[in-house]
Every structure is written in C-alpha cells, then in structure tokens.
Amino acid sequence: MLELSKWYPRKPVDTVSRRFEVHGFIWSSRAPHVLRRRYVATQACTIPVFLCLAALVWLNETRLDARIWGAVAFCFMSFLAAGALT
C-alpha cells in the first residue's frame, strides 16, 4: 500500500476501488519486481486455503448433501482463484 500511495496519492473512495488500484499497479511496469513476487505469493496462498476448507467440510459435515456441495463449492473457489492468479 505504501508503494501504491507513491503512484496514486489520492485517497481511495472505498476498499473495492483500492483493490482494483492495487491489482492494476502490481501488474504495471511501475511496481518493483520484489513487490510483484510477494503479491503473487500471498494470492497463491488462497488456493490451498480453499482446498483445506473443502477437506474440513468433507470430514466434519454430517449431512451428505451439505458435505458434497460444500466440498464442491470450495474446490470450485480454489479453481477460480487459480484461474484468476494465472
């Protein structure tokens, strides 16, 4: 955020607009390579988190339909996160 504020000195309207600014800044030529690598590493952590949540739902849910749909939903979110990252 500090690096972003050097290039975008105005205050954000809301957190959603700031997220779009961060995403655009990270992939621009103005962002340092180290910062881009750190951003990708932190975003990549969401993929195993969703898979762990799918495993937790699968192992701990007692109703079969909730178990299946919960695991499928978290696996799908993991695929979406992987697609967005690539």
BABAGU-228150 format. One record per residue: residue number from 1; chain; residue in three letters; x negated, y, z of N, C-alpha, C in turn. Coordinates in nm, 3 decimals. Last residue first. Layout:
BABAGU-228150
+-----+----+-----+---------+---------+---------+---------+---------+---------+---------+---------+---------+
:   i : ch :  aa :    n_c1 :    n_c2 :    n_c3 :   ca_c1 :   ca_c2 :   ca_c3 :    c_c1 :    c_c2 :    c_c3 :
+-----+----+-----+---------+---------+---------+---------+---------+---------+---------+---------+---------+
: NUM :  A : ALA :       X :       Y :       Z :       X :       Y :       Z :       X :       Y :       Z :
...
+-----+----+-----+---------+---------+---------+---------+---------+---------+---------+---------+---------+
This chain:
BABAGU-228150
+-----+----+-----+---------+---------+---------+---------+---------+---------+---------+---------+---------+
:   i : ch :  aa :    n_c1 :    n_c2 :    n_c3 :   ca_c1 :   ca_c2 :   ca_c3 :    c_c1 :    c_c2 :    c_c3 :
+-----+----+-----+---------+---------+---------+---------+---------+---------+---------+---------+---------+
:  86 :  A : THR :   0.352 :  -1.696 :  -1.254 :   0.276 :  -1.717 :  -1.377 :   0.314 :  -1.614 :  -1.479 :
:  85 :  A : LEU :   0.535 :  -1.604 :  -1.070 :   0.394 :  -1.579 :  -1.046 :   0.311 :  -1.597 :  -1.173 :
:  84 :  A : ALA :   0.774 :  -1.697 :  -1.169 :   0.754 :  -1.552 :  -1.157 :   0.607 :  -1.518 :  -1.138 :
:  83 :  A : GLY :   0.733 :  -1.973 :  -1.149 :   0.752 :  -1.911 :  -1.279 :   0.729 :  -1.760 :  -1.275 :
:  82 :  A : ALA :   0.716 :  -2.000 :  -0.872 :   0.603 :  -2.037 :  -0.955 :   0.613 :  -1.975 :  -1.093 :
:  81 :  A : ALA :   0.973 :  -1.915 :  -0.800 :   0.856 :  -1.841 :  -0.752 :   0.733 :  -1.873 :  -0.835 :
:  80 :  A : LEU :   1.122 :  -2.116 :  -0.925 :   1.140 :  -1.976 :  -0.965 :   1.020 :  -1.892 :  -0.921 :
:  79 :  A : PHE :   1.036 :  -2.340 :  -0.783 :   1.009 :  -2.332 :  -0.926 :   1.025 :  -2.188 :  -0.977 :
:  78 :  A : SER :   1.139 :  -2.269 :  -0.531 :   0.995 :  -2.287 :  -0.548 :   0.956 :  -2.279 :  -0.695 :
:  77 :  A : MET :   1.408 :  -2.271 :  -0.584 :   1.347 :  -2.144 :  -0.548 :   1.195 :  -2.152 :  -0.561 :
:  76 :  A : PHE :   1.435 :  -2.548 :  -0.625 :   1.461 :  -2.455 :  -0.735 :   1.399 :  -2.319 :  -0.707 :
:  75 :  A : CYS :   1.385 :  -2.636 :  -0.368 :   1.295 :  -2.676 :  -0.477 :   1.313 :  -2.584 :  -0.597 :
:  74 :  A : PHE :   1.605 :  -2.523 :  -0.237 :   1.470 :  -2.477 :  -0.203 :   1.367 :  -2.520 :  -0.307 :
:  73 :  A : ALA :   1.815 :  -2.665 :  -0.368 :   1.809 :  -2.519 :  -0.372 :   1.669 :  -2.468 :  -0.340 :
:  72 :  A : VAL :   1.759 :  -2.931 :  -0.304 :   1.757 :  -2.888 :  -0.444 :   1.744 :  -2.737 :  -0.453 :
:  71 :  A : ALA :   1.797 :  -2.922 :  -0.027 :   1.665 :  -2.956 :  -0.082 :   1.653 :  -2.912 :  -0.227 :
:  70 :  A : GLY :   2.070 :  -2.854 :  -0.022 :   1.970 :  -2.769 :   0.041 :   1.831 :  -2.795 :  -0.012 :
:  69 :  A : TRP :   2.190 :  -3.069 :  -0.155 :   2.199 :  -2.936 :  -0.213 :   2.098 :  -2.839 :  -0.151 :
:  68 :  A : ILE :   2.119 :  -3.285 :   0.022 :   2.082 :  -3.285 :  -0.119 :   2.082 :  -3.144 :  -0.177 :
:  67 :  A : ARG :   2.222 :  -3.198 :   0.270 :   2.083 :  -3.238 :   0.257 :   2.038 :  -3.230 :   0.111 :
:  66 :  A : ALA :   2.490 :  -3.159 :   0.217 :   2.409 :  -3.042 :   0.255 :   2.261 :  -3.075 :   0.241 :
:  65 :  A : ASP :   2.559 :  -3.427 :   0.165 :   2.576 :  -3.325 :   0.061 :   2.493 :  -3.201 :   0.091 :
:  64 :  A : LEU :   2.500 :  -3.556 :   0.412 :   2.431 :  -3.593 :   0.289 :   2.441 :  -3.485 :   0.181 :
:  63 :  A : ARG :   2.437 :  -3.408 :   0.723 :   2.534 :  -3.432 :   0.615 :   2.460 :  -3.454 :   0.484 :
:  62 :  A : THR :   2.205 :  -3.357 :   0.871 :   2.278 :  -3.482 :   0.894 :   2.380 :  -3.513 :   0.784 :
:  61 :  A : GLU :   1.879 :  -3.243 :   0.811 :   2.023 :  -3.224 :   0.788 :   2.095 :  -3.357 :   0.799 :
:  60 :  A : ASN :   1.609 :  -3.306 :   0.831 :   1.683 :  -3.270 :   0.952 :   1.833 :  -3.251 :   0.932 :
:  59 :  A : LEU :   1.485 :  -3.369 :   0.587 :   1.461 :  -3.453 :   0.704 :   1.556 :  -3.426 :   0.821 :
:  58 :  A : TRP :   1.574 :  -3.171 :   0.409 :   1.592 :  -3.312 :   0.376 :   1.579 :  -3.401 :   0.501 :
:  57 :  A : VAL :   1.487 :  -2.939 :   0.537 :   1.630 :  -2.962 :   0.516 :   1.656 :  -3.110 :   0.492 :
:  56 :  A : LEU :   1.210 :  -2.983 :   0.523 :   1.277 :  -2.970 :   0.653 :   1.428 :  -2.993 :   0.641 :
:  55 :  A : ALA :   1.169 :  -2.985 :   0.247 :   1.142 :  -3.105 :   0.324 :   1.211 :  -3.100 :   0.460 :
:  54 :  A : ALA :   1.235 :  -2.720 :   0.189 :   1.313 :  -2.829 :   0.128 :   1.292 :  -2.958 :   0.205 :
:  53 :  A : LEU :   1.035 :  -2.592 :   0.332 :   1.173 :  -2.574 :   0.374 :   1.264 :  -2.680 :   0.313 :
:  52 :  A : CYS :   0.818 :  -2.674 :   0.177 :   0.827 :  -2.717 :   0.317 :   0.969 :  -2.701 :   0.371 :
:  51 :  A : LEU :   0.880 :  -2.537 :  -0.059 :   0.876 :  -2.683 :  -0.060 :   0.882 :  -2.740 :   0.082 :
:  50 :  A : PHE :   0.857 :  -2.273 :   0.028 :   0.987 :  -2.323 :  -0.017 :   0.990 :  -2.475 :  -0.021 :
:  49 :  A : VAL :   0.580 :  -2.277 :   0.085 :   0.677 :  -2.247 :   0.191 :   0.815 :  -2.299 :   0.152 :
:  48 :  A : PRO :   0.453 :  -2.322 :  -0.159 :   0.456 :  -2.430 :  -0.060 :   0.553 :  -2.404 :   0.055 :
:  47 :  A : ILE :   0.533 :  -2.059 :  -0.269 :   0.567 :  -2.186 :  -0.333 :   0.564 :  -2.301 :  -0.234 :
:  46 :  A : THR :   0.426 :  -1.852 :  -0.124 :   0.571 :  -1.873 :  -0.118 :   0.611 :  -2.008 :  -0.177 :
:  45 :  A : CYS :   0.160 :  -1.830 :  -0.182 :   0.197 :  -1.899 :  -0.058 :   0.347 :  -1.924 :  -0.049 :
:  44 :  A : ALA :   0.139 :  -1.667 :  -0.400 :   0.133 :  -1.812 :  -0.423 :   0.170 :  -1.891 :  -0.298 :
:  43 :  A : GLN :   0.128 :  -1.417 :  -0.285 :   0.250 :  -1.456 :  -0.354 :   0.255 :  -1.606 :  -0.380 :
:  42 :  A : THR :  -0.134 :  -1.424 :  -0.189 :  -0.022 :  -1.414 :  -0.094 :   0.110 :  -1.452 :  -0.158 :
:  41 :  A : ALA :  -0.278 :  -1.447 :  -0.431 :  -0.290 :  -1.549 :  -0.326 :  -0.174 :  -1.543 :  -0.228 :
:  40 :  A : VAL :  -0.206 :  -1.213 :  -0.565 :  -0.169 :  -1.342 :  -0.622 :  -0.176 :  -1.451 :  -0.517 :
:  39 :  A : TYR :  -0.322 :  -1.025 :  -0.389 :  -0.179 :  -1.023 :  -0.415 :  -0.133 :  -1.158 :  -0.469 :
:  38 :  A : ARG :  -0.595 :  -1.088 :  -0.413 :  -0.528 :  -1.103 :  -0.283 :  -0.376 :  -1.107 :  -0.299 :
:  37 :  A : ARG :  -0.636 :  -1.017 :  -0.681 :  -0.657 :  -1.156 :  -0.639 :  -0.587 :  -1.183 :  -0.505 :
:  36 :  A : ARG :  -0.588 :  -0.743 :  -0.669 :  -0.502 :  -0.828 :  -0.752 :  -0.515 :  -0.974 :  -0.710 :
:  35 :  A : LEU :  -0.800 :  -0.664 :  -0.508 :  -0.663 :  -0.643 :  -0.462 :  -0.566 :  -0.730 :  -0.540 :
:  34 :  A : VAL :  -1.014 :  -0.726 :  -0.675 :  -1.003 :  -0.790 :  -0.544 :  -0.862 :  -0.778 :  -0.490 :
:  33 :  A : HIS :  -0.976 :  -0.553 :  -0.892 :  -0.965 :  -0.698 :  -0.912 :  -0.947 :  -0.771 :  -0.780 :
:  32 :  A : PRO :  -0.775 :  -0.261 :  -0.836 :  -0.901 :  -0.334 :  -0.828 :  -0.877 :  -0.485 :  -0.839 :
:  31 :  A : ALA :  -0.556 :  -0.111 :  -1.070 :  -0.570 :  -0.192 :  -0.949 :  -0.705 :  -0.263 :  -0.949 :
:  30 :  A : ARG :  -0.545 :   0.002 :  -1.323 :  -0.591 :   0.085 :  -1.211 :  -0.617 :   0.005 :  -1.084 :
:  29 :  A : SER :  -0.427 :  -0.160 :  -1.506 :  -0.574 :  -0.155 :  -1.506 :  -0.630 :  -0.074 :  -1.391 :
:  28 :  A : SER :  -0.157 :  -0.338 :  -1.344 :  -0.213 :  -0.232 :  -1.428 :  -0.366 :  -0.236 :  -1.421 :
:  27 :  A : TRP :  -0.055 :  -0.517 :  -1.167 :  -0.088 :  -0.568 :  -1.299 :  -0.140 :  -0.460 :  -1.393 :
:  26 :  A : ILE :  -0.011 :  -0.356 :  -0.943 :  -0.102 :  -0.470 :  -0.933 :  -0.145 :  -0.517 :  -1.071 :
:  25 :  A : PHE :   0.186 :  -0.173 :  -1.029 :   0.050 :  -0.128 :  -1.001 :  -0.049 :  -0.243 :  -1.001 :
:  24 :  A : GLY :   0.415 :  -0.330 :  -1.050 :   0.361 :  -0.263 :  -1.168 :   0.218 :  -0.219 :  -1.149 :
:  23 :  A : HIS :   0.441 :  -0.405 :  -0.780 :   0.426 :  -0.506 :  -0.884 :   0.367 :  -0.445 :  -1.011 :
:  22 :  A : VAL :   0.475 :  -0.155 :  -0.657 :   0.361 :  -0.240 :  -0.621 :   0.337 :  -0.343 :  -0.731 :
:  21 :  A : GLU :   0.715 :  -0.072 :  -0.777 :   0.593 :   0.006 :  -0.797 :   0.469 :  -0.076 :  -0.765 :
:  20 :  A : PHE :   0.888 :  -0.265 :  -0.682 :   0.865 :  -0.258 :  -0.825 :   0.739 :  -0.177 :  -0.856 :
:  19 :  A : ARG :   0.874 :  -0.196 :  -0.409 :   0.830 :  -0.329 :  -0.453 :   0.804 :  -0.330 :  -0.604 :
:  18 :  A : ARG :   0.988 :   0.057 :  -0.410 :   0.846 :   0.043 :  -0.376 :   0.793 :  -0.092 :  -0.420 :
:  17 :  A : SER :   1.252 :  -0.008 :  -0.469 :   1.175 :   0.069 :  -0.567 :   1.026 :   0.061 :  -0.538 :
:  16 :  A : VAL :   1.310 :  -0.145 :  -0.231 :   1.318 :  -0.215 :  -0.360 :   1.237 :  -0.139 :  -0.465 :
:  15 :  A : THR :   1.290 :   0.044 :  -0.029 :   1.192 :  -0.064 :  -0.034 :   1.195 :  -0.140 :  -0.166 :
:  14 :  A : ASP :   1.338 :   0.374 :  -0.170 :   1.376 :   0.263 :  -0.085 :   1.273 :   0.151 :  -0.103 :
:  13 :  A : VAL :   1.181 :   0.584 :  -0.266 :   1.323 :   0.606 :  -0.238 :   1.372 :   0.498 :  -0.143 :
:  12 :  A : PRO :   0.850 :   0.661 :  -0.147 :   0.947 :   0.575 :  -0.217 :   1.089 :   0.607 :  -0.174 :
:  11 :  A : LYS :   0.678 :   0.970 :  -0.201 :   0.739 :   0.875 :  -0.109 :   0.840 :   0.789 :  -0.184 :
:  10 :  A : ARG :   0.399 :   1.009 :  -0.424 :   0.533 :   1.043 :  -0.376 :   0.588 :   0.933 :  -0.284 :
:   9 :  A : PRO :   0.153 :   0.915 :  -0.520 :   0.156 :   0.988 :  -0.393 :   0.296 :   1.019 :  -0.341 :
:   8 :  A : TYR :   0.029 :   0.666 :  -0.662 :   0.168 :   0.711 :  -0.655 :   0.187 :   0.788 :  -0.525 :
:   7 :  A : TRP :  -0.241 :   0.629 :  -0.619 :  -0.196 :   0.648 :  -0.757 :  -0.053 :   0.700 :  -0.762 :
:   6 :  A : LYS :  -0.265 :   0.606 :  -0.346 :  -0.360 :   0.692 :  -0.416 :  -0.311 :   0.724 :  -0.556 :
:   5 :  A : SER :  -0.076 :   0.419 :  -0.280 :  -0.046 :   0.558 :  -0.247 :  -0.146 :   0.655 :  -0.310 :
:   4 :  A : LEU :  -0.205 :   0.180 :  -0.348 :  -0.094 :   0.228 :  -0.430 :  -0.065 :   0.375 :  -0.404 :
:   3 :  A : GLU :  -0.384 :   0.156 :  -0.138 :  -0.436 :   0.173 :  -0.274 :  -0.327 :   0.226 :  -0.367 :
:   2 :  A : LEU :  -0.201 :   0.119 :   0.069 :  -0.290 :   0.235 :   0.070 :  -0.346 :   0.262 :  -0.068 :
:   1 :  A : MET :  -0.082 :  -0.120 :   0.000 :   0.000 :   0.000 :   0.000 :  -0.087 :   0.126 :   0.000 :
+-----+----+-----+---------+---------+---------+---------+---------+---------+---------+---------+---------+
